[in-house]
Amino acid sequence: MKARSPSSQGRPPFECIALVLQGGGALGSYQAGIYEAMAEARLPIDWVAGISIGAVNAALIAGNPPEQRVEKLRAFWDTITANPLLDWITTHELLTPRGDLARRIHNAISANYTMAFGATKFFAPRVPSPFLHAQGDREATSFYDTGALKSTLERLVDFDRINHRDMRFSVGAVNVRTGNFTYFDNTRHRIGPEHVMASGALPPGFGAVEIDGEHYWDGGLISNTPLQWVVDTAGIRQDTLAFQVDLWSARGELPGNLFEVSTRQKEIQYSSRTRSETDHFKRLQRIRGALAHLLETLPAELQDSEHVKLLAEVADQKVYSVVHLIYRTQRHEGHSKDYEFSRLTMLDHWRAGYQDARHTLENPEIYKRPQNREGVLAFDLLKEDV
């Protein structure tokens, strides 16, 4: 059964509907499943923003016509999870792993395969090893070559379409030399595959990507979600309904061994701490709204004051709803879940995203404009404690 249309009245009452995609490597097919449910619900997306694998999914969405987006997402994820050994095993019913122990073994084989051979048409190990290259050589700075990703993006993404700006598109990266966070946005830059690759160039696995003489690494090194860029800092503010898709949860169990320590480290490092960020944003918007109201009451002779003009730049009465969709790690997944690129696991993640999005999109409350003093509402309908 397909996801229901979000509203019998047509478009939800927001100036901008945004899809915000966090980084998380192999977990990214969860985002693809979410988009499939959104497409079935005919929910219009005005702006897609991503970090790392979220940037890749964002490009596949913005760089294709609506009727082809799910198809191109599927083509990408089917391509990079192709594995002759594991695909043969999982097509035979008697060999398909069942139960947590069998899945852990399967996932360990898959993750080790990825480390040794890379992911099909995505990345491959450097030969010879980076340790055998001279100081300063580009090949000496990463374990894997991502040249295949450029070809894959060029095959599946129409970058002319992205640059036509039918949908706003943003991806985040870090300038290696300055350490500053940068957003490549199609309202400010002409986007190519190199901008998407820069957003996902996580060291030391992947090398920095050169753009206009500067080198960039994965945006997740500083911030693994572009939510703040979308709702606060990317230019003129708009009434916004934002769907934030997180691949890492801030909450987790106390680790009991070194592998679990590695898992929790990644979860804490790359999670977006969405609840605290949303609480901070609520307070900020409440102040902005109060300031806008105050400025309206000032006498005419004060309206041209330089101080008033400065305050007017930050004052507004816009409203924001943030809908959180957070991937929930399964018991058989461990520290390698972000580089375990098996077809079986990819399909699990895709289904989870599709089901979570359907459940969320069927709630009519998320489509209503906030009426509270802050002008901000946050929804986590999957009951994930963040």
C-alpha positions in Angstrom: 0.0 0.0 0.0 1.3 3.4 -0.9 1.9 6.3 1.5 -1.1 8.7 1.7 -1.1 12.2 0.3 -0.1 14.6 3.0 -3.1 16.9 2.7 -6.5 16.8 0.9 -6.1 20.6 0.7 -3.0 20.5 -1.4 0.4 21.9 -0.5 1.1 22.3 3.3 1.0 26.0 4.3 4.7 26.7 4.3 6.8 28.8 2.0 9.5 26.1 1.9 9.5 22.3 2.3 13.0 21.0 2.9 14.6 17.6 3.1 17.7 17.6 5.3 20.0 14.6 4.9 22.7 13.6 7.4 25.9 11.7 6.6 26.3 8.0 7.5 27.9 6.0 4.6 26.2 2.7 4.0 23.2 3.7 6.2 22.2 6.2 3.5 19.8 3.9 1.8 17.5 4.7 4.8 17.2 8.2 3.3 16.3 6.7 -0.1 13.5 4.7 1.5 12.2 7.9 3.1 12.2 9.8 -0.2 10.3 6.9 -1.9 7.5 7.3 0.7 7.5 11.1 0.2 7.3 10.7 -3.6 4.4 8.3 -3.2 2.7 10.9 -0.9 3.3 13.6 -3.6 4.9 15.8 -1.0 6.6 18.6 -2.9 10.3 19.3 -1.9 11.6 22.8 -2.5 15.0 22.4 -1.0 17.3 19.4 -0.5 20.4 19.7 1.6 22.9 17.0 2.6 26.2 16.1 4.1 28.4 13.2 2.9 26.2 10.3 1.8 23.3 12.7 2.3 24.9 14.9 -0.3 24.9 12.0 -2.8 21.3 11.2 -2.2 20.5 15.0 -2.4 22.1 15.1 -5.8 20.2 12.1 -7.1 16.9 13.8 -6.0 17.6 17.3 -7.2 19.4 16.1 -10.4 16.5 14.1 -11.8 12.8 14.8 -12.8 10.3 13.8 -10.1 9.2 10.7 -11.9 12.8 9.3 -12.1 14.1 10.1 -8.7 13.3 6.9 -6.9 14.5 4.9 -9.9 17.9 6.7 -9.9 18.2 6.3 -6.1 17.6 2.6 -6.6 20.1 2.4 -9.4 22.8 4.0 -7.3 22.2 1.8 -4.2 21.9 -1.4 -6.3 25.2 -0.5 -8.1 27.4 0.2 -5.0 26.1 -2.8 -3.1 26.8 -5.3 -5.8 28.9 -8.1 -4.4 29.3 -11.4 -6.3 29.9 -13.5 -3.3 27.2 -12.2 -0.9 24.7 -11.7 -3.7 25.0 -15.4 -4.6 24.5 -16.4 -1.0 21.5 -14.2 -0.4 19.7 -15.4 -3.5 19.7 -18.9 -2.2 17.0 -19.3 0.5 18.8 -21.9 2.5 21.9 -19.8 2.7 20.2 -16.5 3.5 21.4 -15.4 7.1 18.6 -15.5 9.7 18.9 -14.4 13.3 21.3 -11.9 14.9 24.3 -14.2 15.0 24.0 -15.2 11.3 23.5 -11.5 10.4 26.6 -10.4 12.4 28.7 -13.0 10.5 27.3 -11.9 7.2 27.8 -8.2 8.0 31.4 -8.9 9.2 32.2 -10.6 5.9 30.6 -7.7 4.0 32.5 -5.0 5.9 35.8 -6.8 5.5 35.1 -7.2 1.8 34.5 -3.4 1.6 37.8 -2.7 3.4 39.7 -5.0 1.1 38.0 -4.2 -2.3 35.9 -1.1 -1.8 32.4 -0.6 -3.1 31.4 -1.2 -6.8 31.6 2.0 -8.9 32.0 4.1 -5.7 35.6 3.7 -4.3 38.5 1.2 -4.5 41.7 0.7 -2.5 44.8 2.6 -3.7 47.3 0.3 -5.3 50.1 0.7 -4.4 49.4 1.7 -0.7 49.4 5.4 0.2 52.4 4.6 2.4 54.4 3.9 -0.8 53.8 7.3 -2.3 56.0 10.3 -1.8 55.2 13.0 0.7 52.9 15.5 -0.9 51.5 13.2 -3.5 47.7 13.2 -3.6 47.8 9.4 -3.5 49.7 9.5 -0.2 46.7 11.1 1.7 44.0 8.5 1.5 43.4 4.8 1.5 40.8 4.7 -1.3 40.4 6.3 -4.7 36.9 7.7 -5.4 37.3 8.3 -9.1 34.6 5.8 -9.8 32.1 7.9 -7.8 32.5 10.8 -10.2 31.6 8.6 -13.2 28.6 7.2 -11.3 27.4 10.6 -10.4 27.8 11.8 -14.0 25.8 8.8 -15.2 22.9 9.2 -12.7 22.7 12.9 -12.0 21.8 15.7 -14.4 23.9 18.6 -13.0 22.4 21.0 -15.5 19.1 20.3 -13.9 20.5 21.1 -10.4 22.0 24.3 -11.8 18.7 25.3 -13.4 17.5 25.7 -9.8 14.1 24.0 -10.0 14.9 22.8 -6.5 17.3 24.5 -4.2 20.4 22.3 -3.5 23.0 22.6 -0.8 25.9 20.4 0.4 28.4 21.0 3.2 32.2 20.5 3.2 35.2 21.6 5.2 38.1 23.6 3.8 41.2 21.6 4.7 43.5 24.6 4.8 41.4 27.0 6.8 39.2 24.5 8.7 36.1 26.6 7.8 32.8 25.0 7.0 31.5 25.8 3.5 28.1 25.2 1.9 28.1 24.7 -1.9 24.6 26.0 -2.8 23.1 26.2 -6.3 21.9 29.8 -5.6 25.6 30.8 -5.2 27.7 28.2 -7.0 27.6 26.2 -10.3 27.3 22.7 -8.9 29.3 19.7 -10.4 30.1 16.2 -9.2 33.2 17.6 -7.4 31.0 19.5 -4.9 29.1 16.3 -4.0 32.3 14.3 -3.7 33.9 17.0 -1.5 31.0 16.8 0.9 31.7 13.0 1.3 35.5 13.0 1.3 35.9 11.6 4.8 39.6 11.3 5.7 41.7 9.2 5.9 39.6 6.9 3.8 38.9 9.4 1.0 41.2 12.1 -0.2 40.4 15.8 -0.3 38.6 17.2 -3.4 40.0 20.3 -5.1 37.6 23.0 -6.0 38.8 26.4 -7.4 42.3 25.9 -5.9 41.1 24.9 -2.4 40.8 21.4 -1.0 37.8 20.1 0.9 36.9 17.2 3.2 33.6 15.7 4.5 31.3 18.3 6.1 30.6 15.8 8.9 34.0 16.6 10.5 32.3 19.8 11.8 28.6 19.4 11.5 26.8 16.3 10.2 23.5 18.0 9.4 22.7 21.0 7.3 19.5 21.9 9.3 20.9 25.2 10.7 21.9 26.3 7.2 18.4 25.6 5.9 16.4 27.3 8.7 18.7 30.0 9.8 21.8 31.1 7.9 21.3 30.6 4.1 19.9 33.9 3.2 16.3 35.1 3.6 14.3 33.1 6.2 11.1 31.5 5.1 8.2 29.7 6.8 9.7 26.2 6.6 8.6 22.6 7.1 11.9 20.6 7.4 12.2 16.9 7.4 15.5 16.0 9.0 16.8 12.5 8.4 19.4 11.4 10.8 21.4 8.2 10.3 23.0 8.3 13.8 21.1 8.5 17.1 22.6 10.4 20.0 21.1 7.9 22.4 22.6 4.5 23.0 23.7 1.8 25.5 26.8 1.9 27.6 29.4 -0.1 25.6 30.8 -3.3 27.0 33.8 -4.0 24.7 36.1 -2.1 22.3 33.9 -2.7 19.3 30.9 -1.3 21.1 33.1 1.7 22.2 33.9 2.3 18.5 30.2 2.2 17.6 29.2 4.7 20.4 32.0 7.0 19.5 30.7 7.3 15.9 27.1 7.7 17.1 28.0 10.5 19.5 30.4 12.2 17.0 28.1 12.1 14.0 24.7 12.4 15.7 23.0 15.8 15.4 21.8 16.2 19.0 18.6 17.3 17.4 16.6 17.9 20.6 19.0 20.4 22.1 19.5 22.1 18.8 15.7 22.4 18.4 15.3 23.8 21.9 18.0 26.4 21.2 16.3 27.3 17.9 12.9 27.7 19.7 14.4 30.2 22.1 16.1 32.1 19.3 12.9 32.3 17.3 10.9 33.5 20.3 13.4 36.4 20.7 13.2 37.2 17.0 9.4 37.3 17.1 9.4 39.5 20.2 12.0 41.8 18.6 9.9 42.1 15.4 6.8 42.9 17.5 8.8 45.6 19.4 10.1 47.2 16.2 6.6 47.5 14.9 5.6 49.7 17.9 8.5 52.2 17.5 7.6 55.7 16.6 8.3 56.7 13.0 11.2 59.0 13.9 13.2 56.0 15.1 12.6 53.7 12.2 15.5 55.1 10.2 18.0 54.6 13.1 21.0 52.5 12.2 20.5 50.5 15.4 16.9 49.7 14.4 18.0 48.7 10.9 20.5 46.3 12.3 18.0 44.8 14.7 15.5 44.5 11.8 17.9 42.2 10.0 17.5 39.5 12.6 13.9 40.1 13.6 11.2 38.0 12.0 7.9 36.2 12.7 8.5 33.2 10.5 7.4 29.7 11.6 9.2 26.4 11.5 8.2 22.8 11.9 11.1 20.2 12.1 10.1 16.6 11.6 12.8 14.2 12.8 13.3 10.8 11.2 16.1 8.9 12.9 17.5 5.5 11.9 17.3 3.0 14.8 20.3 0.6 14.8 19.4 -3.1 14.7 21.0 -5.5 17.2 23.1 -7.3 14.6 24.7 -4.0 13.5 28.0 -2.9 14.9 30.9 -0.5 14.5 31.1 -1.3 10.7 27.5 -0.3 10.0 28.5 2.8 8.0 30.8 0.8 5.7 28.9 -2.5 5.4 27.7 -2.2 1.9 25.9 -5.5 1.4 22.7 -5.7 -0.7 20.8 -7.4 2.1 21.6 -4.7 4.6 20.9 -1.9 2.0 17.4 -3.3 1.5 16.8 -3.5 5.2 17.7 0.1 5.6 15.6 1.2 2.6 12.5 -0.6 4.0 13.0 0.9 7.4 13.2 4.4 5.9 10.1 3.8 3.8 8.1 2.4 6.8 9.2 5.2 9.1 8.3 7.9 6.6 4.9 6.4 5.9 4.1 6.3 9.6 5.2 9.9 10.0 3.6 11.3 6.9 0.2 10.0 7.8 0.1 12.3 10.9 -1.8 15.4 9.9 -0.3 17.5 12.7 3.0 17.9 11.0 1.4 19.8 8.1 -0.1 22.6 10.3 1.6 25.9 10.9 2.9 26.4 14.4 0.7 28.5 16.7 2.9 28.7 19.8 4.9 31.7 20.9 8.2 30.4 19.5 6.7 29.7 16.1 8.6 26.4 16.1 7.3 22.8 16.5 9.4 19.6 16.5 8.1 16.2 15.8 9.6 12.8 16.5 6.7 10.4 15.9 8.9 7.3 16.0 9.5 7.9 19.8 13.3 8.0 19.5 14.7 9.7 22.6 17.1 12.3 21.3 
